[in-house]
């Protein structure tokens, strides 16, 4: 009788282990099946996947050309805006075009388009689902010609009645900050 009880316990343990193995294998195959169906449904998708934005602009479900067009419209608008530079009584207006400013829209859209398309089936599916749930935001930066900016600042500096000598500049947020190296704290000029 004791042997029967031991065998019965062993059989129950084996059955439990076998059930767990079958369950794990079933879940694995179900995931593979779902992943394959998900991949097949996305294989011919020519649109940027859900949850992607560039800057503050949502480009989800847009085709490449439409996303480029949408971003160019918005960012070209920014480049054409006039910027007033004011220092005491002196005032001048400029645009970002004067320093050959541009946004690298095409590369940002290419990067957005690659999401869910650059790995194997499992990696792509994981990336698509993660982006759909959490989103993905690409930051786009303004690119400009450093030499033209330097020349523009020198031209402004020559026209200023209280011109700075031995100055430096940097861009902080959306502000152009020009400082004199002789006395940075007292000679700081902020152009907005």
Buried (B, 14 or more C-beta within 10 A) or exposed (E): EEEEEEEEEEEEEEEEEEEEEEEEEEEEEEEEEEBEEBBEEBEEEEBBBBBBBBBEBBBBBBBBEBBBEBBBEBBBEEBEEEBEBEBEEEEBEBEBEBBBBBBBBEEBBEBBBEBBBEEEBEEBBBBBBBBBEEEBEBEBEBEBBEEEBEEBBEEBBEEBEEBBEEBEBEEEEEEBBBBBEEEEEEBEBEBE
